[in-house]
Amino acid sequence: MKLLSEADCRRGTGLPFEEQQILRSGDYTFLTELGNKLLLDDYVTCTANYMLNLFFLRRSYLQFDRRMICAAAIMLASKITNFKVQDARLRPTKIVSMLHLVMRSPQPFDEKEYLRRLFKAEYKLLKTLEYDFEIELPIDYIDTVIEKLYGGCEDKNMLSTMSRVMGNECMRSIAPMCLPVLSVATASVILAGVICNMPRPYELLLENPEKWWNYISPDLQLEDITRAVSLILEAISLK
């Protein structure tokens, strides 16, 4: 999908950015829990989260049932990523029953009504995204960034695990929608490296440490990486 400007992402629709960001972070938590209950992998949940975030940049939080849009995003992401579409876990009836469970709703479960709302939400999601599903995710590039920067390190298991966590957590932010995906992936690895007490990129034995990001790709810009770090930290501070 085409990148948006940060200004457009901060403008959103219907609510001040700070309130939108709180809702976005809460939606990430809810969607992730629903995905875990359905035993989906993080590629599906990240794809769903990207679509969810884009939807609410174009539509107001005040006019839609966020939880139902979350469920519709999961169902749609499962289809476009070809994640075992025939698996019983991904049948609409299973999705809505799990949705009701995760919502912890005190109301009786009405499967027919939930399905009606789910299919309506999926249609709204499709129309809002304009059927554009060319989505790149930061987690696609995590391993590449680690190998480029930390390929000489013996033990990278903890860094790899934490980088993937950050690659998921970055979906709480607007960074994946307004910055190049490789920049966001690099920011995720840098943040994971801080947590894991790894050497900073410029401390590694590189020929040109002043421009360490060029070892990942000559197309990377330090300004984009720095901005991605800032946006991710801004979002996860609201957890």
Residue frames as a rotation matrix with the C-alpha (Angstrom) as fourth column:
MET 1
0.569 0.822 0.000 0.00
0.822 -0.569 0.000 0.00
0.000 0.000 -1.000 0.00
LYS 2
0.100 -0.494 0.864 1.05
0.390 -0.779 -0.491 3.58
0.915 0.386 0.115 -0.57
LEU 3
-0.497 -0.355 -0.792 2.65
0.865 -0.131 -0.484 5.28
0.068 -0.926 0.372 2.42
LEU 4
0.662 0.705 0.252 0.76
0.624 -0.706 0.336 8.13
0.415 -0.065 -0.907 4.01
SER 5
-0.195 -0.684 0.702 2.29
-0.076 -0.704 -0.707 11.27
0.978 -0.191 0.085 5.42
GLU 6
-0.727 -0.104 -0.679 2.75
0.639 0.261 -0.724 11.46
0.253 -0.960 -0.123 9.18
ALA 7
-0.910 0.415 -0.023 0.54
-0.389 -0.870 -0.302 14.56
-0.145 -0.266 0.953 9.17
ASP 8
-0.213 0.861 -0.461 -2.32
-0.686 0.204 0.699 12.57
0.696 0.465 0.547 7.59
CYS 9
-0.252 0.059 -0.966 -1.84
0.414 0.909 -0.053 9.75
0.875 -0.413 -0.253 10.10
ARG 10
-0.888 -0.118 -0.445 -1.94
0.458 -0.315 -0.831 12.18
-0.042 -0.942 0.333 12.99
ARG 11
-0.747 0.665 0.008 -5.01
-0.648 -0.730 0.217 13.91
0.150 0.157 0.976 11.60
GLY 12
-0.915 0.397 0.076 -7.11
0.371 0.899 -0.235 10.77
-0.161 -0.186 -0.969 11.32
THR 13
-0.501 0.825 0.259 -10.88
-0.033 -0.318 0.947 11.15
0.865 0.466 0.187 11.57
GLY 14
0.314 0.931 -0.187 -13.29
0.194 0.129 0.972 12.15
0.929 -0.342 -0.140 14.30
LEU 15
0.922 -0.032 -0.386 -11.03
0.387 0.016 0.922 12.33
-0.023 -0.999 0.027 17.37
PRO 16
0.630 -0.776 0.027 -7.82
-0.774 -0.626 0.090 14.05
-0.053 -0.078 -0.996 18.49
PHE 17
0.186 -0.637 -0.748 -4.68
-0.504 0.591 -0.629 12.05
0.843 0.495 -0.211 17.70
GLU 18
-0.698 -0.513 0.500 -3.94
-0.674 0.234 -0.700 11.31
0.243 -0.826 -0.510 21.36
GLU 19
0.006 0.786 0.618 -7.33
-0.753 0.410 -0.515 9.68
-0.659 -0.462 0.594 21.82
GLN 20
0.738 0.211 -0.641 -6.97
-0.636 0.533 -0.558 7.79
0.223 0.820 0.528 18.55
GLN 21
-0.202 -0.922 -0.331 -3.58
-0.625 0.381 -0.681 6.50
0.754 0.070 -0.653 19.67
ILE 22
-0.591 0.074 0.803 -5.00
-0.736 0.358 -0.574 5.17
-0.330 -0.931 -0.157 22.94
LEU 23
0.506 0.847 0.164 -7.76
-0.640 0.496 -0.587 3.38
-0.578 0.192 0.793 21.01
ARG 24
0.519 -0.387 -0.762 -5.23
-0.670 0.369 -0.644 2.07
0.531 0.845 -0.067 18.46
SER 25
-0.591 -0.795 0.137 -3.09
-0.684 0.403 -0.608 0.60
0.428 -0.453 -0.782 21.20
GLY 26
-0.327 0.568 0.755 -6.12
-0.667 0.427 -0.610 -0.95
-0.669 -0.704 0.239 22.87
ASP 27
0.704 0.587 -0.399 -7.26
-0.683 0.407 -0.607 -2.42
-0.194 0.700 0.688 19.56
TYR 28
-0.039 -0.810 -0.585 -3.82
-0.727 0.425 -0.540 -3.98
0.686 0.404 -0.606 19.09
THR 29
-0.769 -0.254 0.586 -4.12
-0.626 0.485 -0.611 -5.70
-0.129 -0.837 -0.532 22.47
PHE 30
0.112 0.917 0.383 -7.65
-0.613 0.367 -0.699 -6.92
-0.782 -0.157 0.603 21.74
LEU 31
0.671 0.132 -0.729 -6.84
-0.726 0.315 -0.611 -8.11
0.149 0.940 0.308 18.22
THR 32
-0.368 -0.890 -0.268 -3.72
-0.736 0.455 -0.501 -9.92
0.567 0.013 -0.823 19.44
GLU 33
-0.617 0.211 0.758 -5.70
-0.577 0.533 -0.618 -11.71
-0.535 -0.819 -0.207 22.15
LEU 34
0.516 0.856 -0.026 -8.33
-0.599 0.339 -0.725 -12.74
-0.612 0.390 0.688 19.63
GLY 35
0.417 -0.447 -0.791 -5.64
-0.770 0.289 -0.569 -13.96
0.483 0.846 -0.224 17.25
ASN 36
-0.677 -0.695 0.242 -3.98
-0.703 0.514 -0.491 -15.96
0.217 -0.502 -0.837 20.02
LYS 37
-0.197 0.701 0.686 -7.29
-0.571 0.486 -0.661 -17.58
-0.797 -0.522 0.305 20.94
LEU 38
0.816 0.518 -0.255 -7.68
-0.475 0.351 -0.807 -18.60
-0.329 0.780 0.533 17.30
LEU 39
0.379 -0.782 0.495 -4.06
0.304 0.611 0.731 -19.88
-0.874 -0.126 0.469 17.25
LEU 40
0.954 -0.045 0.297 -3.09
0.269 -0.309 -0.912 -17.58
0.133 0.950 -0.283 14.39
ASP 41
0.036 -0.993 -0.113 0.53
0.999 0.032 0.043 -16.72
-0.039 -0.115 0.993 13.65
ASP 42
-0.029 -0.071 -0.997 1.84
0.454 -0.890 0.051 -13.19
-0.891 -0.451 0.058 14.07
TYR 43
-0.955 -0.270 0.125 1.95
0.224 -0.374 0.900 -12.58
-0.197 0.887 0.417 10.32
VAL 44
-0.316 0.921 0.230 -1.83
0.749 0.093 0.657 -12.88
0.583 0.379 -0.718 10.14
THR 45
0.384 0.502 -0.775 -2.42
0.895 -0.410 0.178 -10.74
-0.228 -0.762 -0.607 13.23
CYS 46
-0.447 -0.604 -0.660 0.03
0.358 -0.796 0.487 -8.05
-0.820 -0.019 0.572 12.04
THR 47
-0.901 0.185 0.391 -1.67
0.362 -0.175 0.916 -7.96
0.238 0.967 0.091 8.64
ALA 48
0.076 0.987 -0.138 -5.04
0.882 -0.002 0.471 -7.65
0.465 -0.158 -0.871 10.35
ASN 49
0.192 -0.047 -0.980 -3.72
0.770 -0.612 0.180 -4.92
-0.608 -0.790 -0.081 12.61
TYR 50
-0.852 -0.511 -0.111 -2.35
0.303 -0.656 0.692 -2.94
-0.426 0.556 0.714 9.66
MET 51
-0.610 0.688 0.393 -5.73
0.481 -0.073 0.874 -3.08
0.630 0.722 -0.287 7.93
LEU 52
0.276 0.713 -0.644 -7.50
0.952 -0.111 0.286 -2.14
0.133 -0.692 -0.709 11.15
ASN 53
-0.211 -0.454 -0.866 -5.26
0.594 -0.763 0.255 0.89
-0.777 -0.460 0.431 11.69
LEU 54
-0.976 -0.159 0.151 -5.70
0.212 -0.502 0.838 2.06
-0.057 0.850 0.524 8.11
PHE 55
-0.238 0.966 0.101 -9.46
0.786 0.130 0.605 1.64
0.571 0.223 -0.790 8.38
PHE 56
0.505 0.501 -0.702 -9.62
0.850 -0.427 0.307 3.95
-0.146 -0.753 -0.642 11.39
LEU 57
-0.641 -0.613 -0.463 -7.44
0.416 -0.784 0.462 6.54
-0.646 0.103 0.757 9.73
ARG 58
-0.941 0.298 0.161 -10.12
0.056 -0.331 0.942 6.80
0.334 0.895 0.295 7.06
ARG 59
0.054 0.992 -0.112 -13.18
0.245 0.095 0.965 6.17
0.968 -0.079 -0.238 9.23
SER 60
-0.161 -0.066 0.985 -14.16
-0.750 -0.640 -0.166 7.56
0.641 -0.766 0.053 12.60
TYR 61
-0.921 -0.183 -0.344 -13.90
0.099 0.743 -0.662 5.47
0.377 -0.644 -0.666 15.74
LEU 62
-0.757 0.647 0.089 -17.19
-0.429 -0.391 -0.814 7.06
-0.492 -0.655 0.574 16.76
GLN 63
-0.004 0.817 -0.576 -19.17
-0.990 -0.083 -0.110 5.44
-0.138 0.570 0.810 13.96
PHE 64
0.186 0.000 -0.982 -18.07
-0.506 0.857 -0.096 1.78
0.842 0.515 0.160 14.05
ASP 65
0.939 0.097 0.330 -17.93
-0.326 0.559 0.763 -1.15
-0.110 -0.824 0.556 16.42
ARG 66
0.161 -0.979 -0.123 -14.16
-0.985 -0.152 -0.082 -1.48
0.061 0.134 -0.989 16.91
ARG 67
-0.287 -0.286 0.914 -14.34
-0.532 0.841 0.097 -5.09
-0.797 -0.458 -0.394 18.13
MET 68
0.608 0.564 0.559 -16.34
0.169 0.596 -0.785 -6.23
-0.776 0.572 0.267 15.13
ILE 69
0.835 -0.401 -0.376 -13.91
-0.528 -0.394 -0.752 -4.48
0.153 0.827 -0.541 12.76
CYS 70
-0.145 -0.891 0.431 -11.09
-0.928 0.274 0.252 -6.31
-0.343 -0.363 -0.866 14.58
ALA 71
-0.019 0.218 0.976 -12.79
-0.061 0.974 -0.219 -9.63
-0.998 -0.063 -0.005 13.90
ALA 72
0.924 0.379 0.055 -13.44
0.053 0.016 -0.998 -8.71
-0.379 0.925 -0.006 10.27
ALA 73
0.478 -0.828 -0.293 -9.77
-0.875 -0.420 -0.241 -7.73
0.077 0.372 -0.925 9.86
ILE 74
-0.330 -0.572 0.751 -8.68
-0.630 0.726 0.277 -11.11
-0.703 -0.382 -0.600 11.21
MET 75
0.369 0.542 0.755 -11.03
0.223 0.737 -0.638 -12.96
-0.902 0.404 0.151 8.88
LEU 76
0.980 -0.002 -0.200 -9.87
-0.185 -0.382 -0.905 -10.91
-0.075 0.924 -0.375 5.88
ALA 77
0.187 -0.982 0.006 -6.17
-0.975 -0.185 0.125 -11.18
-0.122 -0.029 -0.992 6.80
SER 78
-0.133 -0.177 0.975 -6.53
-0.284 0.949 0.134 -14.95
-0.950 -0.259 -0.177 7.07
LYS 79
0.748 0.488 0.450 -7.92
0.297 0.361 -0.884 -15.06
-0.594 0.795 0.125 3.55
ILE 80
0.920 -0.349 -0.180 -5.36
-0.354 -0.537 -0.766 -12.83
0.171 0.768 -0.618 1.85
THR 81
-0.024 -0.965 0.261 -2.40
-0.991 0.057 0.120 -14.52
-0.130 -0.256 -0.958 3.58
ASN 82
0.229 0.211 -0.950 -3.77
-0.543 0.838 0.055 -17.98
0.808 0.503 0.307 2.71
PHE 83
-0.692 -0.480 0.540 -3.51
-0.701 0.265 -0.662 -19.03
0.175 -0.836 -0.520 6.35
LYS 84
-0.961 0.267 -0.074 -5.22
0.277 0.943 -0.186 -22.41
0.020 -0.199 -0.980 6.33
VAL 85
-0.708 0.702 0.069 -8.46
-0.674 -0.702 0.230 -20.82
0.210 0.117 0.971 5.21
GLN 86
0.023 0.755 -0.655 -10.27
-0.344 0.621 0.704 -24.12
0.939 0.209 0.274 5.47
ASP 87
-0.829 -0.370 -0.419 -9.15
0.258 0.411 -0.874 -24.63
0.495 -0.833 -0.245 9.05
ALA 88
0.086 0.941 -0.327 -12.13
0.798 0.131 0.588 -24.89
0.596 -0.311 -0.740 11.39
ARG 89
-0.261 -0.244 -0.934 -10.58
0.853 -0.512 -0.105 -22.18
-0.452 -0.824 0.342 13.58
LEU 90
-0.900 -0.218 -0.378 -11.15
0.043 -0.907 0.419 -19.65
-0.434 0.360 0.826 10.82
ARG 91
-0.430 0.851 0.302 -14.74
0.776 0.178 0.605 -20.40
0.461 0.495 -0.737 10.01
PRO 92
-0.450 0.289 0.845 -16.87
-0.218 -0.953 0.210 -17.31
0.866 -0.089 0.492 10.63
THR 93
0.646 0.750 -0.139 -18.87
-0.070 0.239 0.968 -19.18
0.760 -0.616 0.208 13.28
LYS 94
0.348 -0.610 -0.712 -15.66
0.904 0.419 0.082 -19.91
0.248 -0.672 0.698 15.21
ILE 95
-0.636 -0.611 0.471 -14.43
0.509 -0.791 -0.340 -16.33
0.580 0.023 0.814 14.86
VAL 96
-0.120 0.645 0.755 -17.64
-0.383 -0.731 0.564 -14.82
0.916 -0.221 0.335 16.24
SER 97
0.787 0.382 -0.484 -17.87
0.250 0.519 0.818 -17.30
0.563 -0.765 0.312 19.11
MET 98
-0.013 -0.878 -0.479 -14.29
0.983 0.075 -0.164 -16.50
0.180 -0.473 0.862 20.10
LEU 99
-0.560 -0.107 0.822 -14.98
0.186 -0.982 -0.001 -12.78
0.807 0.152 0.570 19.62
HIS 100
0.477 0.824 0.306 -17.85
-0.226 -0.222 0.949 -13.01
0.849 -0.522 0.080 22.12
LEU 101
0.669 -0.296 -0.682 -15.54
0.696 0.571 0.435 -14.80
0.261 -0.765 0.589 24.55
VAL 102
-0.398 -0.918 0.012 -12.72
0.875 -0.383 -0.296 -12.25
0.277 -0.107 0.955 24.27
MET 103
-0.326 0.372 0.869 -15.18
-0.040 -0.924 0.381 -9.36
0.944 0.089 0.316 24.57
ARG 104
-0.888 0.032 -0.459 -16.31
0.445 0.314 -0.839 -10.85
0.117 -0.949 -0.293 27.90
SER 105
-0.629 0.722 0.288 -19.79
-0.482 -0.653 0.584 -9.66
0.610 0.228 0.759 27.06
PRO 106
-0.833 0.386 0.396 -22.48
-0.256 0.366 -0.895 -10.30
-0.490 -0.847 -0.206 29.68
GLN 107
0.031 0.887 -0.461 -25.07
-0.930 -0.143 -0.338 -10.49
-0.366 0.439 0.821 26.89
PRO 108
0.374 0.166 0.912 -26.20
0.025 0.982 -0.189 -13.90
-0.927 0.093 0.363 25.57
PHE 109
-0.688 -0.706 -0.165 -24.38
-0.212 -0.022 0.977 -15.02
-0.694 0.708 -0.135 22.45
ASP 110
0.548 0.836 0.009 -26.52
-0.123 0.091 -0.988 -14.62
-0.827 0.540 0.153 19.33
GLU 111
-0.314 -0.789 0.528 -24.55
0.425 0.381 0.821 -16.35
-0.849 0.482 0.216 16.57
LYS 112
0.161 0.451 0.878 -26.83
0.986 -0.026 -0.167 -15.22
-0.052 0.892 -0.449 13.75
GLU 113
0.970 0.227 -0.087 -26.62
0.230 -0.973 0.023 -11.57
-0.079 -0.042 -0.996 14.79
TYR 114
0.328 -0.929 -0.173 -22.85
-0.138 -0.228 0.964 -11.73
-0.934 -0.293 -0.203 15.26
LEU 115
-0.302 -0.431 0.850 -22.40
0.726 0.475 0.498 -13.26
-0.618 0.767 0.169 11.81
ARG 116
0.590 0.582 0.560 -24.58
0.802 -0.502 -0.322 -10.58
0.094 0.639 -0.763 10.23
ARG 117
0.931 -0.257 -0.258 -22.47
-0.146 -0.913 0.382 -7.86
-0.334 -0.318 -0.887 11.85
LEU 118
0.070 -0.961 0.266 -19.20
0.126 0.273 0.954 -9.63
-0.990 -0.033 0.141 10.97
PHE 119
-0.131 -0.089 0.987 -19.99
0.948 0.281 0.151 -9.86
-0.291 0.955 0.048 7.25
LYS 120
0.850 0.443 0.285 -21.19
0.498 -0.851 -0.164 -6.25
0.170 0.281 -0.944 7.23
ALA 121
0.702 -0.661 -0.267 -17.93
-0.222 -0.558 0.799 -5.18
-0.677 -0.502 -0.538 8.92
GLU 122
-0.152 -0.771 0.618 -15.87
0.519 0.470 0.714 -7.15
-0.841 0.430 0.329 6.40
TYR 123
0.309 0.343 0.887 -17.67
0.945 -0.215 -0.246 -5.38
0.106 0.914 -0.391 3.55
LYS 124
0.997 0.049 -0.052 -17.01
0.058 -0.977 0.203 -1.97
-0.041 -0.206 -0.978 5.14
LEU 125
0.344 -0.939 0.022 -13.36
-0.052 0.004 0.999 -2.92
-0.937 -0.345 -0.048 5.60
LEU 126
-0.119 -0.349 0.930 -13.00
0.854 0.441 0.275 -4.01
-0.506 0.827 0.246 1.97
LYS 127
0.637 0.445 0.630 -14.59
0.718 -0.641 -0.273 -0.82
0.282 0.626 -0.727 0.68
THR 128
0.942 -0.274 -0.194 -12.47
-0.124 -0.822 0.556 1.39
-0.312 -0.500 -0.808 2.92
LEU 129
0.060 -0.973 0.223 -9.22
0.025 0.224 0.974 -0.34
-0.998 -0.053 0.038 1.91
GLU 130
0.400 0.204 -0.894 -10.32
-0.815 -0.367 -0.448 -0.09
-0.419 0.908 0.019 -1.71
TYR 131
0.980 0.071 0.188 -9.42
-0.015 0.958 -0.287 -3.76
-0.201 0.278 0.939 -2.17
ASP 132
0.425 -0.904 -0.036 -5.71
-0.528 -0.216 -0.821 -2.92
0.735 0.369 -0.569 -1.95
PHE 133
0.984 0.006 0.181 -3.91
-0.147 0.605 0.783 -5.76
-0.105 -0.796 0.596 -0.16
GLU 134
0.420 -0.907 -0.027 -0.28
0.374 0.201 -0.905 -5.16
0.826 0.371 0.424 -1.10
ILE 135
0.894 0.000 0.449 0.86
-0.398 -0.463 0.792 -4.99
0.208 -0.886 -0.414 2.50
GLU 136
0.040 -0.925 -0.379 4.48
0.168 0.380 -0.910 -5.19
0.985 -0.027 0.170 3.64
LEU 137
0.943 0.332 -0.002 5.15
0.025 -0.063 0.998 -5.79
0.331 -0.941 -0.068 7.32
PRO 138
0.352 -0.850 0.392 8.21
-0.905 -0.416 -0.090 -4.97
0.240 -0.323 -0.916 9.47
ILE 139
0.376 -0.210 0.902 8.37
-0.517 0.761 0.392 -8.57
-0.769 -0.614 0.178 10.72
ASP 140
0.984 -0.023 0.179 9.15
0.161 0.558 -0.814 -9.64
-0.082 0.829 0.553 7.14
TYR 141
0.568 -0.785 0.249 12.53
-0.068 -0.347 -0.935 -7.89
0.820 0.514 -0.250 7.41
ILE 142
0.829 -0.207 0.520 13.54
-0.553 -0.164 0.817 -8.55
-0.084 -0.965 -0.250 11.02
ASP 143
0.715 -0.564 0.412 15.84
0.391 0.812 0.433 -11.49
-0.579 -0.149 0.801 10.24
THR 144
0.522 -0.514 0.680 17.52
0.705 -0.189 -0.684 -9.60
0.480 0.837 0.263 7.38
VAL 145
0.628 -0.255 0.735 18.31
-0.372 -0.928 -0.004 -6.60
0.684 -0.271 -0.678 9.60
ILE 146
0.824 -0.316 0.471 19.68
-0.382 0.305 0.872 -8.80
-0.419 -0.899 0.130 12.39
GLU 147
0.635 -0.601 0.485 21.91
0.695 0.719 -0.021 -10.70
-0.336 0.351 0.874 9.99
LYS 148
0.526 -0.426 0.736 23.24
0.445 -0.600 -0.665 -7.48
0.725 0.677 -0.126 8.44
LEU 149
0.475 -0.286 0.832 24.06
-0.590 -0.805 0.060 -5.86
0.653 -0.520 -0.551 11.77
TYR 150
0.265 -0.274 0.924 24.66
-0.913 0.238 0.332 -8.71
-0.311 -0.932 -0.188 14.17
GLY 151
0.815 0.086 -0.573 25.69
-0.396 0.804 -0.443 -11.53
0.423 0.588 0.689 11.86
GLY 152
-0.095 -0.964 -0.249 29.05
-0.256 0.265 -0.929 -11.81
0.962 -0.025 -0.272 13.62
CYS 153
-0.268 0.066 0.961 27.54
-0.960 -0.102 -0.260 -12.25
0.081 -0.993 0.090 17.08
GLU 154
-0.935 -0.184 -0.302 27.39
-0.181 0.983 -0.039 -15.82
0.304 0.018 -0.952 18.36
ASP 155
-0.644 0.722 -0.254 24.22
0.731 0.482 -0.483 -15.72
-0.226 -0.496 -0.838 20.44
LYS 156
-0.937 0.344 0.063 21.41
-0.283 -0.851 0.443 -13.89
0.206 0.397 0.894 18.72
ASN 157
-0.591 0.748 -0.303 18.47
0.649 0.664 0.372 -15.95
0.479 0.023 -0.877 20.02
MET 158
-0.196 0.520 -0.831 17.28
0.815 -0.385 -0.433 -13.43
-0.545 -0.762 -0.349 22.59
LEU 159
-0.693 -0.112 -0.712 17.79
-0.189 -0.925 0.329 -10.54
-0.696 0.363 0.620 20.18
SER 160
-0.929 0.350 -0.121 15.83
-0.027 0.262 0.965 -12.38
0.369 0.900 -0.234 17.48
THR 161
-0.361 0.826 -0.433 12.96
0.906 0.421 0.048 -13.12
0.222 -0.375 -0.900 19.84
MET 162
-0.164 0.274 -0.948 12.78
0.592 -0.741 -0.317 -9.58
-0.789 -0.613 -0.040 21.22
SER 163
-0.889 -0.176 -0.422 13.11
-0.212 -0.660 0.721 -8.05
-0.405 0.731 0.549 17.74
ARG 164
-0.737 0.675 -0.016 10.08
0.358 0.410 0.839 -10.02
0.573 0.613 -0.544 16.61
VAL 165
-0.125 0.668 -0.733 8.21
0.964 -0.092 -0.249 -8.85
-0.234 -0.738 -0.633 19.69
MET 166
-0.393 -0.087 -0.915 9.05
0.128 -0.991 0.039 -5.25
-0.911 -0.102 0.401 18.80
GLY 167
-0.996 0.033 -0.087 8.14
-0.090 -0.079 0.993 -5.94
0.026 0.996 0.082 15.18
ASN 168
-0.332 0.930 -0.160 4.68
0.819 0.368 0.440 -6.85
0.468 0.014 -0.884 16.46
GLU 169
-0.035 0.301 -0.953 4.48
0.846 -0.499 -0.189 -4.05
-0.532 -0.812 -0.237 19.02
CYS 170
-0.880 -0.350 -0.320 5.27
0.146 -0.843 0.517 -1.44
-0.451 0.409 0.793 16.38
MET 171
-0.634 0.713 0.301 1.80
0.519 0.103 0.849 -2.12
0.574 0.694 -0.434 14.99
ARG 172
0.081 0.602 -0.795 0.44
0.937 -0.318 -0.146 -0.12
-0.340 -0.733 -0.589 17.93
SER 173
-0.283 -0.358 -0.890 1.94
0.177 -0.931 0.319 2.93
-0.943 -0.067 0.327 16.21
ILE 174
0.804 0.516 -0.294 1.42
-0.132 -0.327 -0.936 4.83
-0.579 0.792 -0.195 12.98
ALA 175
-0.078 -0.967 -0.243 5.02
-0.558 -0.160 0.815 4.11
-0.826 0.199 -0.527 11.93
PRO 176
-0.531 -0.191 0.826 4.21
0.408 0.796 0.447 1.23
-0.743 0.574 -0.345 9.50
MET 177
0.409 0.799 0.441 1.74
0.815 -0.103 -0.570 3.46
-0.410 0.593 -0.693 7.66
CYS 178
0.990 0.029 -0.139 3.94
-0.018 -0.945 -0.327 6.51
-0.141 0.326 -0.935 7.18
LEU 179
0.219 -0.973 -0.070 7.55
-0.838 -0.224 0.497 5.23
-0.499 -0.050 -0.865 7.07
PRO 180
0.075 -0.248 -0.966 9.37
-0.787 0.580 -0.210 2.73
0.612 0.776 -0.152 4.82
VAL 181
0.893 0.436 -0.110 8.89
-0.295 0.752 0.590 -0.78
0.340 -0.494 0.800 6.15
LEU 182
0.328 -0.847 -0.418 12.63
0.596 0.529 -0.604 -1.52
0.733 -0.051 0.678 6.31
SER 183
-0.444 -0.432 0.785 13.13
-0.265 -0.774 -0.576 1.58
0.856 -0.463 0.229 8.47
VAL 184
0.373 0.672 0.640 10.46
-0.856 -0.018 0.517 0.36
0.359 -0.741 0.568 10.90
ALA 185
0.875 -0.129 -0.467 12.02
0.182 0.981 0.069 -3.12
0.449 -0.146 0.882 10.99
THR 186
-0.130 -0.990 0.055 15.43
0.414 -0.104 -0.904 -1.58
0.901 -0.095 0.424 11.70
ALA 187
-0.253 0.132 0.958 13.94
-0.694 -0.715 -0.085 0.55
0.674 -0.687 0.273 14.49
SER 188
0.793 0.604 0.072 12.39
-0.508 0.593 0.625 -2.60
0.335 -0.532 0.777 15.99
VAL 189
0.555 -0.676 -0.485 15.77
0.564 0.734 -0.378 -4.36
0.611 -0.064 0.789 16.01
ILE 190
-0.387 -0.707 0.592 17.48
0.017 -0.647 -0.762 -1.32
0.922 -0.286 0.262 17.54
LEU 191
0.126 0.527 0.840 14.93
-0.873 -0.344 0.347 -1.16
0.472 -0.777 0.417 20.35
ALA 192
0.946 0.181 -0.268 15.28
-0.078 0.932 0.354 -4.90
0.314 -0.314 0.896 20.91
GLY 193
0.166 -0.972 -0.166 19.06
0.487 0.228 -0.843 -4.49
0.858 0.059 0.511 21.02
VAL 194
-0.329 -0.212 0.920 18.74
-0.560 -0.741 -0.371 -1.91
0.760 -0.637 0.126 23.78
ILE 195
0.601 0.658 0.453 16.51
-0.769 0.323 0.551 -4.25
0.217 -0.680 0.701 25.78
CYS 196
0.945 -0.245 -0.218 18.93
0.247 0.969 -0.020 -7.16
0.216 -0.035 0.976 25.25
ASN 197
0.673 -0.717 -0.184 21.97
-0.277 -0.475 0.835 -4.99
-0.686 -0.511 -0.518 26.08
MET 198
0.513 -0.476 0.714 23.51
0.825 0.503 -0.257 -5.63
-0.237 0.721 0.651 22.66
PRO 199
-0.571 -0.746 -0.341 26.17
0.549 -0.657 0.518 -3.34
-0.610 0.108 0.785 21.17
ARG 200
0.389 0.645 -0.658 24.74
-0.128 -0.669 -0.732 -0.32
-0.912 0.369 -0.177 19.40
PRO 201
0.867 0.000 0.499 25.05
0.461 0.381 -0.801 -0.53
-0.190 0.925 0.330 15.59
TYR 202
0.779 -0.587 0.219 27.76
-0.337 -0.687 -0.644 2.13
0.528 0.429 -0.733 15.49
GLU 203
0.341 -0.659 0.670 29.77
-0.856 0.076 0.511 0.15
-0.388 -0.748 -0.538 18.07
LEU 204
0.805 -0.001 0.593 30.00
0.139 0.972 -0.188 -2.92
-0.577 0.234 0.783 15.87
LEU 205
-0.235 -0.972 -0.012 33.15
0.078 -0.031 0.996 -3.71
-0.969 0.233 0.083 13.91
LEU 206
0.674 0.488 0.555 32.04
0.630 0.014 -0.777 -2.12
-0.387 0.873 -0.298 10.66
GLU 207
-0.249 -0.831 0.498 34.20
0.967 -0.241 0.082 -0.36
0.052 0.502 0.863 8.12
ASN 208
-0.731 0.078 0.678 32.07
0.104 -0.969 0.223 2.77
0.674 0.233 0.701 8.21
PRO 209
-0.544 0.532 -0.649 30.26
0.839 0.353 -0.414 2.91
0.009 -0.770 -0.638 11.60
GLU 210
-0.815 0.237 -0.529 29.20
-0.071 -0.946 -0.315 6.53
-0.575 -0.219 0.788 11.04
LYS 211
-0.243 0.764 -0.598 26.80
-0.970 -0.180 0.164 5.25
0.017 0.620 0.784 8.38
TRP 212
-0.819 -0.155 0.552 25.98
-0.315 0.926 -0.207 1.84
-0.479 -0.344 -0.808 9.83
TRP 213
0.131 0.978 0.161 22.49
-0.259 0.191 -0.947 1.85
-0.957 0.082 0.278 8.27
ASN 214
0.227 -0.114 -0.967 24.07
-0.970 -0.115 -0.214 1.53
-0.087 0.987 -0.136 4.81
TYR 215
-0.842 -0.531 0.098 25.08
-0.530 0.847 0.038 -2.02
-0.103 -0.020 -0.995 5.75
ILE 216
-0.334 0.816 0.472 21.40
0.150 0.540 -0.828 -2.90
-0.931 -0.206 -0.302 5.77
SER 217
0.300 0.408 0.862 20.44
0.931 0.070 -0.358 -1.05
-0.206 0.910 -0.360 2.59
PRO 218
-0.783 -0.615 0.091 21.80
0.617 -0.750 0.238 1.97
-0.078 0.242 0.967 0.69
ASP 219
-0.343 0.745 0.572 18.22
0.321 -0.479 0.817 3.17
0.883 0.464 -0.075 0.43
LEU 220
0.292 0.453 -0.842 17.77
0.932 0.062 0.357 3.53
0.214 -0.889 -0.404 4.19
GLN 221
-0.010 -0.232 0.973 17.67
0.007 -0.973 -0.232 6.98
1.000 0.004 0.012 5.74
LEU 222
-0.778 -0.351 -0.521 18.77
0.497 0.164 -0.852 7.58
0.385 -0.922 0.047 9.34
GLU 223
-0.827 0.504 0.249 16.02
-0.557 -0.795 -0.240 10.16
0.077 -0.337 0.938 9.75
ASP 224
0.068 0.886 -0.458 13.36
-0.649 0.388 0.654 7.54
0.758 0.253 0.601 8.95
ILE 225
-0.150 -0.192 -0.970 14.84
0.444 0.863 -0.240 5.05
0.883 -0.467 -0.044 11.41
THR 226
-0.957 -0.266 -0.114 15.05
0.231 -0.462 -0.856 7.67
0.175 -0.846 0.504 14.16
ARG 227
-0.540 0.827 0.156 11.48
-0.809 -0.561 0.175 8.76
0.232 -0.032 0.972 13.52
ALA 228
0.119 0.568 -0.814 10.27
-0.246 0.812 0.530 5.15
0.962 0.137 0.236 13.60
VAL 229
-0.576 -0.398 -0.715 11.94
0.582 0.414 -0.700 4.62
0.574 -0.819 -0.007 16.98
SER 230
-0.975 0.186 0.120 10.23
-0.221 -0.787 -0.576 7.73
-0.013 -0.588 0.809 18.32
LEU 231
-0.236 0.956 -0.176 6.78
-0.846 -0.113 0.521 6.76
0.478 0.272 0.835 17.02
ILE 232
0.007 0.188 -0.982 7.04
0.151 0.971 0.187 3.20
0.988 -0.150 -0.022 18.37
LEU 233
-0.789 -0.351 -0.504 8.11
0.536 0.004 -0.844 4.44
0.298 -0.936 0.185 21.82
GLU 234
-0.805 0.558 0.203 5.30
-0.582 -0.808 -0.086 7.00
0.116 -0.188 0.975 21.76
ALA 235
0.035 0.883 -0.468 2.77
-0.649 0.376 0.661 4.23
0.760 0.281 0.586 21.13
ILE 236
-0.004 -0.042 -0.999 4.02
0.387 0.921 -0.040 1.55
0.922 -0.387 0.013 23.52
SER 237
-0.944 -0.312 0.109 4.21
0.043 -0.443 -0.895 4.06
0.328 -0.840 0.432 26.35
LEU 238
-0.358 0.899 0.251 0.38
-0.895 -0.408 0.184 3.96
0.268 -0.159 0.950 26.33
LYS 239
-0.366 0.208 -0.907 0.18
-0.036 0.971 0.237 0.22
0.930 0.120 -0.348 27.04
